[in-house]
Amino acid sequence: DRPLRQLAADDRLRVGTAVDMTALAEDAPYRSLAGSEFSSVTPENVMKWEAIEPRRGEYDYAAADRLVRFAERHGQKVRGHVLVWHSQLPSWLTEGDFTKEELREILRRHVTDTVRHFKGRIWHWDVVNEAFNEDGTLRDSIWLRELGPGYIADAFRWAHEADPRAKLFYNDYNIEWAGPKSDAVLDLVRTLRAEGVPVDGVGFQGHLGIQYGLPGGVAANFQRFDALGVQTAVTEADVRMIMPADDEKLRTQAEGYRLLLDACLRARHCVSFTVWGFTDKYSWVPDTFEGEGAANILDETYRPKPAYRALQAALAGR
Ligand code: G3I
């Protein structure tokens, strides 16, 4: 069996995974597969604001630095995740009493200090994450409420200034197919670029669930973004199901992974395909959706599932 990263190796496409730092430290098979199967990595949690600045003004980059060093040792690129988001913010920030001017300065510092800390070592940054509602309106968040919609352009400008060579992404879920939410993202990116804001790419998270049916029109939707001239990436692919798993569900899951990878392979500027963890042993899904799981490409004992075979076949058959 050739690892996914070898099958993909033509420097146009990186195959990545989100990495759980506890598993990386404590689970030797996990660590070995994370290094051998993938050519890029994304920290699942350790670059988020609550992890990096748990107390105001006290930065803790240790865990994130460990991942960056792991990646460098394994010839992997790093997708930085995430600079501006409504979730996983430290409580000093969400519970603090700040003026708008103070909050803008707090956000500017967070973006600038974090990007500068990793300068030259991050391939892609997810600069703004999940800023839209399903109906295409902007999501209510501390940033929208206090700073207005301009926080998005500001974040990209600050990030670019701190590391001009990193590629800067807008990242979201449920934008893999055409609809009000992906229309809104398309519009945002087109407008920002027309204004000279440094947005380089759009990340389609790719969190699917087979109980909803697999989405249609994904490849065509990727091509709408491709046509804007921005890079695209699948950034967090996983395909969950109602438990227990069975053969048919696993076959449908494999089709779900395959359709995301195919859409990426068919878009000229799709540069990476990342799974949100590679084993059912560690997954955010059962903690978030009761009764659901088995969302990853390897089972809890690291055995390949049909989804893994489908990715292998798609990469090999190009
Ligand atoms: O750090 C604490 C730890 O101290 C505590 O002992 C433990 C007990 O529950 O919780 C730990 O925090 C957890 C954190 O992950 C770190 O492991 C949180 O409870 C848990 O809610 C958090 O979940 C993460 C989730 O983002 C939070 O929104 C998931 O692992 C992570 O996979 C998920 O990732 C997001 C992407 O960033 C953005 N797109 C959606 C995706 C899935 O929700």
py3Dmol code that shows the C-alpha trace and the ligand (Angstrom):
import py3Dmol

protein = """\
ATOM      1  CA  ASP A   1       0.000   0.000   0.000  1.00  0.00           C
ATOM      2  CA  ARG A   2       1.330   3.404  -0.943  1.00  0.00           C
ATOM      3  CA  PRO A   3       0.486   6.152   1.526  1.00  0.00           C
ATOM      4  CA  LEU A   4      -1.950   8.855   0.425  1.00  0.00           C
ATOM      5  CA  ARG A   5       0.757  11.502   0.377  1.00  0.00           C
ATOM      6  CA  GLN A   6       2.760   9.467  -2.119  1.00  0.00           C
ATOM      7  CA  LEU A   7      -0.224   8.829  -4.343  1.00  0.00           C
ATOM      8  CA  ALA A   8      -0.919  12.568  -4.366  1.00  0.00           C
ATOM      9  CA  ALA A   9       2.679  13.593  -4.826  1.00  0.00           C
ATOM     10  CA  ASP A  10       2.806  15.929  -7.737  1.00  0.00           C
ATOM     11  CA  ASP A  11       3.188  19.104  -5.717  1.00  0.00           C
ATOM     12  CA  ARG A  12      -0.162  20.351  -6.985  1.00  0.00           C
ATOM     13  CA  LEU A  13      -2.106  18.679  -4.188  1.00  0.00           C
ATOM     14  CA  ARG A  14      -1.266  18.161  -0.537  1.00  0.00           C
ATOM     15  CA  VAL A  15      -3.219  15.571   1.429  1.00  0.00           C
ATOM     16  CA  GLY A  16      -3.597  16.648   5.030  1.00  0.00           C
ATOM     17  CA  THR A  17      -5.077  15.793   8.386  1.00  0.00           C
ATOM     18  CA  ALA A  18      -6.132  17.645  11.497  1.00  0.00           C
ATOM     19  CA  VAL A  19      -3.904  16.622  14.396  1.00  0.00           C
ATOM     20  CA  ASP A  20      -4.930  16.028  17.998  1.00  0.00           C
ATOM     21  CA  MET A  21      -1.852  16.955  20.033  1.00  0.00           C
ATOM     22  CA  THR A  22      -2.644  14.626  22.937  1.00  0.00           C
ATOM     23  CA  ALA A  23      -2.904  11.666  20.590  1.00  0.00           C
ATOM     24  CA  LEU A  24       0.276  12.737  18.823  1.00  0.00           C
ATOM     25  CA  ALA A  25       2.158  12.729  22.139  1.00  0.00           C
ATOM     26  CA  GLU A  26       0.721   9.553  23.626  1.00  0.00           C
ATOM     27  CA  ASP A  27      -0.259   7.195  20.804  1.00  0.00           C
ATOM     28  CA  ALA A  28       2.663   5.821  18.772  1.00  0.00           C
ATOM     29  CA  PRO A  29       0.634   4.338  15.867  1.00  0.00           C
ATOM     30  CA  TYR A  30      -1.253   7.629  15.568  1.00  0.00           C
ATOM     31  CA  ARG A  31       2.009   9.549  15.434  1.00  0.00           C
ATOM     32  CA  SER A  32       3.489   7.247  12.847  1.00  0.00           C
ATOM     33  CA  LEU A  33       0.462   7.438  10.519  1.00  0.00           C
ATOM     34  CA  ALA A  34       0.190  11.213  10.912  1.00  0.00           C
ATOM     35  CA  GLY A  35       3.739  11.459   9.607  1.00  0.00           C
ATOM     36  CA  SER A  36       3.612   8.827   6.890  1.00  0.00           C
ATOM     37  CA  GLU A  37       0.181   9.245   5.265  1.00  0.00           C
ATOM     38  CA  PHE A  38      -0.090  13.024   4.988  1.00  0.00           C
ATOM     39  CA  SER A  39       1.820  15.894   3.424  1.00  0.00           C
ATOM     40  CA  SER A  40       0.165  18.658   5.437  1.00  0.00           C
ATOM     41  CA  VAL A  41      -1.216  19.052   8.935  1.00  0.00           C
ATOM     42  CA  THR A  42      -3.727  21.323  10.673  1.00  0.00           C
ATOM     43  CA  PRO A  43      -3.812  21.752  14.461  1.00  0.00           C
ATOM     44  CA  GLU A  44      -7.284  20.601  15.555  1.00  0.00           C
ATOM     45  CA  ASN A  45      -7.336  22.920  18.568  1.00  0.00           C
ATOM     46  CA  VAL A  46      -3.957  24.262  19.684  1.00  0.00           C
ATOM     47  CA  MET A  47      -3.806  27.373  17.488  1.00  0.00           C
ATOM     48  CA  LYS A  48      -7.220  28.580  18.611  1.00  0.00           C
ATOM     49  CA  TRP A  49      -7.377  31.737  20.702  1.00  0.00           C
ATOM     50  CA  GLU A  50      -8.339  30.040  24.001  1.00  0.00           C
ATOM     51  CA  ALA A  51      -5.311  27.762  23.630  1.00  0.00           C
ATOM     52  CA  ILE A  52      -2.829  30.437  22.600  1.00  0.00           C
ATOM     53  CA  GLU A  53      -3.794  33.217  25.022  1.00  0.00           C
ATOM     54  CA  PRO A  54      -5.668  31.650  27.953  1.00  0.00           C
ATOM     55  CA  ARG A  55      -4.872  34.666  30.141  1.00  0.00           C
ATOM     56  CA  ARG A  56      -4.711  38.135  28.716  1.00  0.00           C
ATOM     57  CA  GLY A  57      -1.224  38.982  27.502  1.00  0.00           C
ATOM     58  CA  GLU A  58       0.201  35.542  28.348  1.00  0.00           C
ATOM     59  CA  TYR A  59       0.829  33.638  25.168  1.00  0.00           C
ATOM     60  CA  ASP A  60       1.320  29.892  25.124  1.00  0.00           C
ATOM     61  CA  TYR A  61       2.461  28.661  21.739  1.00  0.00           C
ATOM     62  CA  ALA A  62       4.169  25.512  23.050  1.00  0.00           C
ATOM     63  CA  ALA A  63       1.735  22.913  21.695  1.00  0.00           C
ATOM     64  CA  ALA A  64       1.400  24.685  18.349  1.00  0.00           C
ATOM     65  CA  ASP A  65       5.181  24.945  18.068  1.00  0.00           C
ATOM     66  CA  ARG A  66       5.450  21.193  18.662  1.00  0.00           C
ATOM     67  CA  LEU A  67       3.163  20.546  15.718  1.00  0.00           C
ATOM     68  CA  VAL A  68       5.087  22.920  13.457  1.00  0.00           C
ATOM     69  CA  ARG A  69       8.332  21.114  14.338  1.00  0.00           C
ATOM     70  CA  PHE A  70       6.686  17.724  13.728  1.00  0.00           C
ATOM     71  CA  ALA A  71       5.568  18.954  10.310  1.00  0.00           C
ATOM     72  CA  GLU A  72       9.011  20.249   9.403  1.00  0.00           C
ATOM     73  CA  ARG A  73      10.614  16.952  10.368  1.00  0.00           C
ATOM     74  CA  HIS A  74       8.142  15.104   8.138  1.00  0.00           C
ATOM     75  CA  GLY A  75       8.295  17.381   5.104  1.00  0.00           C
ATOM     76  CA  GLN A  76       4.754  18.596   5.726  1.00  0.00           C
ATOM     77  CA  LYS A  77       3.120  21.977   5.238  1.00  0.00           C
ATOM     78  CA  VAL A  78       1.049  23.525   8.016  1.00  0.00           C
ATOM     79  CA  ARG A  79      -2.446  24.954   7.626  1.00  0.00           C
ATOM     80  CA  GLY A  80      -2.810  27.489  10.432  1.00  0.00           C
ATOM     81  CA  HIS A  81      -6.241  27.257  12.077  1.00  0.00           C
ATOM     82  CA  VAL A  82      -7.712  29.696  13.084  1.00  0.00           C
ATOM     83  CA  LEU A  83      -7.302  33.462  13.592  1.00  0.00           C
ATOM     84  CA  VAL A  84     -10.800  34.978  13.739  1.00  0.00           C
ATOM     85  CA  TRP A  85     -13.737  32.861  14.862  1.00  0.00           C
ATOM     86  CA  HIS A  86     -16.732  33.232  17.185  1.00  0.00           C
ATOM     87  CA  SER A  87     -15.936  30.025  19.078  1.00  0.00           C
ATOM     88  CA  GLN A  88     -13.189  28.792  21.426  1.00  0.00           C
ATOM     89  CA  LEU A  89     -12.411  32.327  22.567  1.00  0.00           C
ATOM     90  CA  PRO A  90     -10.811  32.796  26.003  1.00  0.00           C
ATOM     91  CA  SER A  91     -13.227  33.798  28.766  1.00  0.00           C
ATOM     92  CA  TRP A  92     -11.241  36.950  29.618  1.00  0.00           C
ATOM     93  CA  LEU A  93     -12.273  38.116  26.158  1.00  0.00           C
ATOM     94  CA  THR A  94     -15.902  36.983  26.004  1.00  0.00           C
ATOM     95  CA  GLU A  95     -16.653  37.998  29.585  1.00  0.00           C
ATOM     96  CA  GLY A  96     -14.559  41.165  29.594  1.00  0.00           C
ATOM     97  CA  ASP A  97     -16.024  44.628  29.361  1.00  0.00           C
ATOM     98  CA  PHE A  98     -14.283  46.293  26.431  1.00  0.00           C
ATOM     99  CA  THR A  99     -15.065  49.286  24.281  1.00  0.00           C
ATOM    100  CA  LYS A 100     -15.242  48.817  20.512  1.00  0.00           C
ATOM    101  CA  GLU A 101     -11.863  50.505  20.133  1.00  0.00           C
ATOM    102  CA  GLU A 102     -10.312  48.173  22.698  1.00  0.00           C
ATOM    103  CA  LEU A 103     -11.800  45.103  21.008  1.00  0.00           C
ATOM    104  CA  ARG A 104     -10.509  46.148  17.620  1.00  0.00           C
ATOM    105  CA  GLU A 105      -7.055  46.593  19.111  1.00  0.00           C
ATOM    106  CA  ILE A 106      -7.309  43.205  20.881  1.00  0.00           C
ATOM    107  CA  LEU A 107      -8.205  41.510  17.596  1.00  0.00           C
ATOM    108  CA  ARG A 108      -5.460  43.334  15.686  1.00  0.00           C
ATOM    109  CA  ARG A 109      -2.879  42.255  18.246  1.00  0.00           C
ATOM    110  CA  HIS A 110      -4.068  38.663  18.268  1.00  0.00           C
ATOM    111  CA  VAL A 111      -3.845  38.378  14.485  1.00  0.00           C
ATOM    112  CA  THR A 112      -0.548  40.238  14.240  1.00  0.00           C
ATOM    113  CA  ASP A 113       1.237  38.521  17.128  1.00  0.00           C
ATOM    114  CA  THR A 114       0.087  35.037  16.163  1.00  0.00           C
ATOM    115  CA  VAL A 115       0.922  35.305  12.471  1.00  0.00           C
ATOM    116  CA  ARG A 116       4.253  36.923  13.298  1.00  0.00           C
ATOM    117  CA  HIS A 117       5.114  34.183  15.799  1.00  0.00           C
ATOM    118  CA  PHE A 118       4.837  31.536  13.060  1.00  0.00           C
ATOM    119  CA  LYS A 119       6.084  33.733  10.228  1.00  0.00           C
ATOM    120  CA  GLY A 120       7.542  31.754   7.329  1.00  0.00           C
ATOM    121  CA  ARG A 121       6.364  28.410   8.713  1.00  0.00           C
ATOM    122  CA  ILE A 122       2.666  28.474   7.873  1.00  0.00           C
ATOM    123  CA  TRP A 123       1.506  27.582   4.363  1.00  0.00           C
ATOM    124  CA  HIS A 124      -2.164  28.610   4.669  1.00  0.00           C
ATOM    125  CA  TRP A 125      -3.918  30.560   7.387  1.00  0.00           C
ATOM    126  CA  ASP A 126      -7.641  30.163   8.005  1.00  0.00           C
ATOM    127  CA  VAL A 127      -7.968  33.875   8.703  1.00  0.00           C
ATOM    128  CA  VAL A 128     -11.729  34.107   9.133  1.00  0.00           C
ATOM    129  CA  ASN A 129     -13.812  31.060   9.969  1.00  0.00           C
ATOM    130  CA  GLU A 130     -17.591  30.516   9.790  1.00  0.00           C
ATOM    131  CA  ALA A 131     -18.688  34.151   9.454  1.00  0.00           C
ATOM    132  CA  PHE A 132     -21.996  33.336   7.706  1.00  0.00           C
ATOM    133  CA  ASN A 133     -25.385  31.907   8.655  1.00  0.00           C
ATOM    134  CA  GLU A 134     -27.083  29.280   6.475  1.00  0.00           C
ATOM    135  CA  ASP A 135     -29.249  31.963   4.817  1.00  0.00           C
ATOM    136  CA  GLY A 136     -26.195  33.935   3.702  1.00  0.00           C
ATOM    137  CA  THR A 137     -26.441  36.742   6.256  1.00  0.00           C
ATOM    138  CA  LEU A 138     -23.438  37.464   8.450  1.00  0.00           C
ATOM    139  CA  ARG A 139     -23.379  35.475  11.677  1.00  0.00           C
ATOM    140  CA  ASP A 140     -24.007  37.319  14.895  1.00  0.00           C
ATOM    141  CA  SER A 141     -20.733  37.247  16.838  1.00  0.00           C
ATOM    142  CA  ILE A 142     -18.739  39.440  19.151  1.00  0.00           C
ATOM    143  CA  TRP A 143     -16.819  40.654  16.069  1.00  0.00           C
ATOM    144  CA  LEU A 144     -19.821  41.550  13.932  1.00  0.00           C
ATOM    145  CA  ARG A 145     -21.680  43.155  16.848  1.00  0.00           C
ATOM    146  CA  GLU A 146     -18.812  45.267  18.072  1.00  0.00           C
ATOM    147  CA  LEU A 147     -16.753  45.943  14.952  1.00  0.00           C
ATOM    148  CA  GLY A 148     -19.239  45.620  12.076  1.00  0.00           C
ATOM    149  CA  PRO A 149     -18.623  43.656   8.846  1.00  0.00           C
ATOM    150  CA  GLY A 150     -15.308  45.444   8.226  1.00  0.00           C
ATOM    151  CA  TYR A 151     -13.605  43.105  10.711  1.00  0.00           C
ATOM    152  CA  ILE A 152     -13.252  40.566   7.899  1.00  0.00           C
ATOM    153  CA  ALA A 153     -11.206  42.792   5.563  1.00  0.00           C
ATOM    154  CA  ASP A 154      -9.206  44.116   8.519  1.00  0.00           C
ATOM    155  CA  ALA A 155      -8.225  40.599   9.599  1.00  0.00           C
ATOM    156  CA  PHE A 156      -6.933  39.706   6.137  1.00  0.00           C
ATOM    157  CA  ARG A 157      -4.940  42.934   5.908  1.00  0.00           C
ATOM    158  CA  TRP A 158      -3.380  42.469   9.349  1.00  0.00           C
ATOM    159  CA  ALA A 159      -2.480  38.854   8.603  1.00  0.00           C
ATOM    160  CA  HIS A 160      -0.906  39.757   5.268  1.00  0.00           C
ATOM    161  CA  GLU A 161       1.164  42.482   6.842  1.00  0.00           C
ATOM    162  CA  ALA A 162       2.491  40.052   9.474  1.00  0.00           C
ATOM    163  CA  ASP A 163       3.448  37.304   6.983  1.00  0.00           C
ATOM    164  CA  PRO A 164       3.205  38.420   3.343  1.00  0.00           C
ATOM    165  CA  ARG A 165       4.015  34.942   2.004  1.00  0.00           C
ATOM    166  CA  ALA A 166       1.345  32.929   3.808  1.00  0.00           C
ATOM    167  CA  LYS A 167      -1.762  32.179   1.730  1.00  0.00           C
ATOM    168  CA  LEU A 168      -4.839  33.572   3.437  1.00  0.00           C
ATOM    169  CA  PHE A 169      -8.123  31.658   3.449  1.00  0.00           C
ATOM    170  CA  TYR A 170     -11.765  32.225   4.281  1.00  0.00           C
ATOM    171  CA  ASN A 171     -13.068  28.906   5.699  1.00  0.00           C
ATOM    172  CA  ASP A 172     -16.630  27.643   6.268  1.00  0.00           C
ATOM    173  CA  TYR A 173     -18.963  24.606   6.313  1.00  0.00           C
ATOM    174  CA  ASN A 174     -22.070  23.871   4.234  1.00  0.00           C
ATOM    175  CA  ILE A 175     -20.605  25.860   1.355  1.00  0.00           C
ATOM    176  CA  GLU A 176     -19.575  22.776  -0.633  1.00  0.00           C
ATOM    177  CA  TRP A 177     -22.715  23.025  -2.772  1.00  0.00           C
ATOM    178  CA  ALA A 178     -24.449  26.040  -4.353  1.00  0.00           C
ATOM    179  CA  GLY A 179     -26.951  27.804  -2.083  1.00  0.00           C
ATOM    180  CA  PRO A 180     -27.447  31.027  -0.141  1.00  0.00           C
ATOM    181  CA  LYS A 181     -24.449  30.440   2.096  1.00  0.00           C
ATOM    182  CA  SER A 182     -21.932  29.628  -0.636  1.00  0.00           C
ATOM    183  CA  ASP A 183     -23.390  32.438  -2.779  1.00  0.00           C
ATOM    184  CA  ALA A 184     -22.662  34.832   0.079  1.00  0.00           C
ATOM    185  CA  VAL A 185     -19.080  33.577   0.444  1.00  0.00           C
ATOM    186  CA  LEU A 186     -18.530  33.855  -3.309  1.00  0.00           C
ATOM    187  CA  ASP A 187     -19.817  37.400  -3.192  1.00  0.00           C
ATOM    188  CA  LEU A 188     -17.667  38.293  -0.182  1.00  0.00           C
ATOM    189  CA  VAL A 189     -14.506  36.969  -1.804  1.00  0.00           C
ATOM    190  CA  ARG A 190     -15.239  38.684  -5.117  1.00  0.00           C
ATOM    191  CA  THR A 191     -15.877  42.006  -3.350  1.00  0.00           C
ATOM    192  CA  LEU A 192     -12.831  41.772  -1.095  1.00  0.00           C
ATOM    193  CA  ARG A 193     -10.544  41.010  -4.020  1.00  0.00           C
ATOM    194  CA  ALA A 194     -12.009  43.858  -6.056  1.00  0.00           C
ATOM    195  CA  GLU A 195     -11.108  46.123  -3.122  1.00  0.00           C
ATOM    196  CA  GLY A 196      -7.560  44.791  -3.034  1.00  0.00           C
ATOM    197  CA  VAL A 197      -7.975  42.877   0.228  1.00  0.00           C
ATOM    198  CA  PRO A 198      -5.420  40.019   0.332  1.00  0.00           C
ATOM    199  CA  VAL A 199      -7.697  36.950   0.222  1.00  0.00           C
ATOM    200  CA  ASP A 200      -5.981  34.042  -1.505  1.00  0.00           C
ATOM    201  CA  GLY A 201      -8.314  31.139  -0.980  1.00  0.00           C
ATOM    202  CA  VAL A 202     -11.548  29.563   0.162  1.00  0.00           C
ATOM    203  CA  GLY A 203     -11.643  26.513   2.416  1.00  0.00           C
ATOM    204  CA  PHE A 204     -14.585  24.146   2.141  1.00  0.00           C
ATOM    205  CA  GLN A 205     -14.655  22.329   5.455  1.00  0.00           C
ATOM    206  CA  GLY A 206     -16.461  19.247   4.127  1.00  0.00           C
ATOM    207  CA  HIS A 207     -18.296  18.021   7.238  1.00  0.00           C
ATOM    208  CA  LEU A 208     -20.937  15.730   5.730  1.00  0.00           C
ATOM    209  CA  GLY A 209     -23.470  13.325   7.245  1.00  0.00           C
ATOM    210  CA  ILE A 210     -24.845  10.457   5.172  1.00  0.00           C
ATOM    211  CA  GLN A 211     -28.267  10.684   6.842  1.00  0.00           C
ATOM    212  CA  TYR A 212     -28.852  13.973   5.010  1.00  0.00           C
ATOM    213  CA  GLY A 213     -28.027  12.451   1.634  1.00  0.00           C
ATOM    214  CA  LEU A 214     -24.840  13.357  -0.193  1.00  0.00           C
ATOM    215  CA  PRO A 215     -24.755  16.860  -1.678  1.00  0.00           C
ATOM    216  CA  GLY A 216     -24.980  17.430  -5.441  1.00  0.00           C
ATOM    217  CA  GLY A 217     -23.240  20.006  -7.589  1.00  0.00           C
ATOM    218  CA  VAL A 218     -20.107  20.107  -5.467  1.00  0.00           C
ATOM    219  CA  ALA A 219     -17.653  20.053  -8.374  1.00  0.00           C
ATOM    220  CA  ALA A 220     -19.564  22.798 -10.199  1.00  0.00           C
ATOM    221  CA  ASN A 221     -19.617  24.880  -7.027  1.00  0.00           C
ATOM    222  CA  PHE A 222     -15.851  24.538  -6.555  1.00  0.00           C
ATOM    223  CA  GLN A 223     -15.459  25.721 -10.126  1.00  0.00           C
ATOM    224  CA  ARG A 224     -17.364  28.945  -9.422  1.00  0.00           C
ATOM    225  CA  PHE A 225     -14.678  29.782  -6.872  1.00  0.00           C
ATOM    226  CA  ASP A 226     -11.914  28.547  -9.129  1.00  0.00           C
ATOM    227  CA  ALA A 227     -13.162  30.959 -11.792  1.00  0.00           C
ATOM    228  CA  LEU A 228     -12.614  33.904  -9.416  1.00  0.00           C
ATOM    229  CA  GLY A 229      -8.931  33.027  -9.499  1.00  0.00           C
ATOM    230  CA  VAL A 230      -8.699  32.098  -5.819  1.00  0.00           C
ATOM    231  CA  GLN A 231      -7.233  28.885  -4.519  1.00  0.00           C
ATOM    232  CA  THR A 232      -9.590  26.352  -3.008  1.00  0.00           C
ATOM    233  CA  ALA A 233      -9.075  23.586  -0.469  1.00  0.00           C
ATOM    234  CA  VAL A 234     -11.056  20.924   1.314  1.00  0.00           C
ATOM    235  CA  THR A 235     -10.028  21.706   4.886  1.00  0.00           C
ATOM    236  CA  GLU A 236     -11.925  19.478   7.348  1.00  0.00           C
ATOM    237  CA  ALA A 237     -13.423  16.495   5.527  1.00  0.00           C
ATOM    238  CA  ASP A 238     -15.320  13.919   7.543  1.00  0.00           C
ATOM    239  CA  VAL A 239     -18.496  11.990   6.806  1.00  0.00           C
ATOM    240  CA  ARG A 240     -20.511  10.985   9.849  1.00  0.00           C
ATOM    241  CA  MET A 241     -23.376   8.542  10.216  1.00  0.00           C
ATOM    242  CA  ILE A 242     -25.972   7.408  12.714  1.00  0.00           C
ATOM    243  CA  MET A 243     -24.458   4.564  14.686  1.00  0.00           C
ATOM    244  CA  PRO A 244     -24.034   1.669  14.423  1.00  0.00           C
ATOM    245  CA  ALA A 245     -22.093   1.607  11.178  1.00  0.00           C
ATOM    246  CA  ASP A 246     -22.805  -1.120   8.628  1.00  0.00           C
ATOM    247  CA  ASP A 247     -21.445  -2.030   5.209  1.00  0.00           C
ATOM    248  CA  GLU A 248     -23.922   0.046   3.291  1.00  0.00           C
ATOM    249  CA  LYS A 249     -23.353   3.140   5.420  1.00  0.00           C
ATOM    250  CA  LEU A 250     -19.612   2.717   5.023  1.00  0.00           C
ATOM    251  CA  ARG A 251     -20.016   2.488   1.251  1.00  0.00           C
ATOM    252  CA  THR A 252     -22.063   5.692   1.208  1.00  0.00           C
ATOM    253  CA  GLN A 253     -19.480   7.327   3.428  1.00  0.00           C
ATOM    254  CA  ALA A 254     -16.775   6.357   0.948  1.00  0.00           C
ATOM    255  CA  GLU A 255     -18.795   8.030  -1.823  1.00  0.00           C
ATOM    256  CA  GLY A 256     -19.009  11.162   0.323  1.00  0.00           C
ATOM    257  CA  TYR A 257     -15.234  11.367   0.716  1.00  0.00           C
ATOM    258  CA  ARG A 258     -14.791  10.573  -2.933  1.00  0.00           C
ATOM    259  CA  LEU A 259     -17.095  13.343  -4.107  1.00  0.00           C
ATOM    260  CA  LEU A 260     -15.199  15.929  -2.057  1.00  0.00           C
ATOM    261  CA  LEU A 261     -11.840  14.755  -3.368  1.00  0.00           C
ATOM    262  CA  ASP A 262     -13.132  14.575  -6.946  1.00  0.00           C
ATOM    263  CA  ALA A 263     -14.417  18.156  -6.746  1.00  0.00           C
ATOM    264  CA  CYS A 264     -10.983  19.235  -5.581  1.00  0.00           C
ATOM    265  CA  LEU A 265      -9.180  17.252  -8.279  1.00  0.00           C
ATOM    266  CA  ARG A 266     -11.372  18.818 -10.958  1.00  0.00           C
ATOM    267  CA  ALA A 267     -10.828  22.425  -9.801  1.00  0.00           C
ATOM    268  CA  ARG A 268      -7.657  23.833 -11.296  1.00  0.00           C
ATOM    269  CA  HIS A 269      -6.668  25.779  -8.178  1.00  0.00           C
ATOM    270  CA  CYS A 270      -7.612  23.277  -5.478  1.00  0.00           C
ATOM    271  CA  VAL A 271      -4.347  22.870  -3.598  1.00  0.00           C
ATOM    272  CA  SER A 272      -5.113  20.678  -0.625  1.00  0.00           C
ATOM    273  CA  PHE A 273      -7.461  18.013   0.669  1.00  0.00           C
ATOM    274  CA  THR A 274      -7.488  17.694   4.454  1.00  0.00           C
ATOM    275  CA  VAL A 275      -9.387  15.191   6.589  1.00  0.00           C
ATOM    276  CA  TRP A 276     -10.540  16.297  10.059  1.00  0.00           C
ATOM    277  CA  GLY A 277      -8.684  13.505  11.821  1.00  0.00           C
ATOM    278  CA  PHE A 278      -7.957  10.142  10.232  1.00  0.00           C
ATOM    279  CA  THR A 279      -9.168   7.627  12.820  1.00  0.00           C
ATOM    280  CA  ASP A 280     -12.505   6.994  14.508  1.00  0.00           C
ATOM    281  CA  LYS A 281     -10.521   6.664  17.737  1.00  0.00           C
ATOM    282  CA  TYR A 282     -10.381  10.442  18.147  1.00  0.00           C
ATOM    283  CA  SER A 283     -13.219  12.429  16.630  1.00  0.00           C
ATOM    284  CA  TRP A 284     -15.222  15.480  17.616  1.00  0.00           C
ATOM    285  CA  VAL A 285     -18.395  13.914  16.171  1.00  0.00           C
ATOM    286  CA  PRO A 286     -19.673  11.679  19.033  1.00  0.00           C
ATOM    287  CA  ASP A 287     -19.133  14.545  21.508  1.00  0.00           C
ATOM    288  CA  THR A 288     -21.180  16.923  19.388  1.00  0.00           C
ATOM    289  CA  PHE A 289     -23.875  14.780  17.732  1.00  0.00           C
ATOM    290  CA  GLU A 290     -25.287  12.204  20.083  1.00  0.00           C
ATOM    291  CA  GLY A 291     -25.576   8.755  18.514  1.00  0.00           C
ATOM    292  CA  GLU A 292     -23.419   9.656  15.514  1.00  0.00           C
ATOM    293  CA  GLY A 293     -19.846   8.731  14.696  1.00  0.00           C
ATOM    294  CA  ALA A 294     -17.536   6.565  12.568  1.00  0.00           C
ATOM    295  CA  ALA A 295     -16.784   9.678  10.500  1.00  0.00           C
ATOM    296  CA  ASN A 296     -13.153   9.024   9.602  1.00  0.00           C
ATOM    297  CA  ILE A 297     -11.218   7.016   7.013  1.00  0.00           C
ATOM    298  CA  LEU A 298      -9.600   4.518   9.433  1.00  0.00           C
ATOM    299  CA  ASP A 299     -11.447   2.703  12.201  1.00  0.00           C
ATOM    300  CA  GLU A 300     -10.537   2.876  15.930  1.00  0.00           C
ATOM    301  CA  THR A 301      -7.827   0.277  15.435  1.00  0.00           C
ATOM    302  CA  TYR A 302      -6.375   2.070  12.401  1.00  0.00           C
ATOM    303  CA  ARG A 303      -7.765  -0.377   9.890  1.00  0.00           C
ATOM    304  CA  PRO A 304      -8.583   1.201   6.495  1.00  0.00           C
ATOM    305  CA  LYS A 305     -12.296   1.683   5.824  1.00  0.00           C
ATOM    306  CA  PRO A 306     -13.853   1.812   2.341  1.00  0.00           C
ATOM    307  CA  ALA A 307     -13.423   5.597   2.530  1.00  0.00           C
ATOM    308  CA  TYR A 308      -9.645   5.227   2.718  1.00  0.00           C
ATOM    309  CA  ARG A 309      -9.696   2.879  -0.283  1.00  0.00           C
ATOM    310  CA  ALA A 310     -11.834   5.369  -2.195  1.00  0.00           C
ATOM    311  CA  LEU A 311      -9.320   8.173  -1.598  1.00  0.00           C
ATOM    312  CA  GLN A 312      -6.460   5.888  -2.642  1.00  0.00           C
ATOM    313  CA  ALA A 313      -8.294   4.926  -5.827  1.00  0.00           C
ATOM    314  CA  ALA A 314      -9.170   8.518  -6.708  1.00  0.00           C
ATOM    315  CA  LEU A 315      -5.580   9.676  -6.243  1.00  0.00           C
ATOM    316  CA  ALA A 316      -4.107   6.699  -8.087  1.00  0.00           C
ATOM    317  CA  GLY A 317      -6.542   7.001 -10.989  1.00  0.00           C
ATOM    318  CA  ARG A 318      -5.785  10.591 -11.951  1.00  0.00           C
TER     319      ARG A 318
END
"""
ligand_1 = """\
43
G3I
O -9.265 21.810 26.523
C -10.328 21.233 27.267
C -9.788 20.318 28.320
O -9.014 21.064 29.230
C -10.950 19.606 29.014
O -10.451 18.659 29.903
C -11.834 18.924 28.003
C -13.070 18.280 28.629
O -14.173 18.330 27.746
O -12.280 19.867 27.067
C -11.211 20.436 26.360
O -11.713 21.308 25.386
C -12.287 20.670 24.264
C -11.486 21.090 23.039
O -12.102 20.580 21.892
C -10.044 20.619 23.090
O -9.990 19.215 23.130
C -13.719 21.127 24.142
O -14.482 20.614 25.217
C -14.303 20.664 22.836
O -15.573 21.264 22.670
C -13.398 21.076 21.694
O -13.987 20.618 20.502
C -13.413 21.084 19.298
C -14.399 21.951 18.546
O -13.836 22.350 17.311
C -14.782 23.188 19.324
O -15.596 24.023 18.601
C -13.066 19.874 18.458
O -12.043 19.110 19.097
C -12.625 20.293 17.055
O -12.540 19.165 16.232
C -13.642 21.252 16.447
O -13.154 21.688 15.211
C -13.997 22.548 14.433
C -13.105 23.459 13.628
O -12.205 24.143 14.464
C -13.919 24.459 12.820
N -14.901 23.773 11.991
C -15.746 22.821 12.682
C -14.911 21.801 13.458
C -15.785 20.755 14.091
O -16.619 21.314 15.080
"""
view = py3Dmol.view(width=600, height=400)
view.addModel(protein, "pdb")
view.setStyle({"model": 0}, {"cartoon": {"style": "trace"}})
view.addModel(ligand_1, "xyz")
view.setStyle({"model": 1}, {"stick": {}})
view.zoomTo()
view.show()
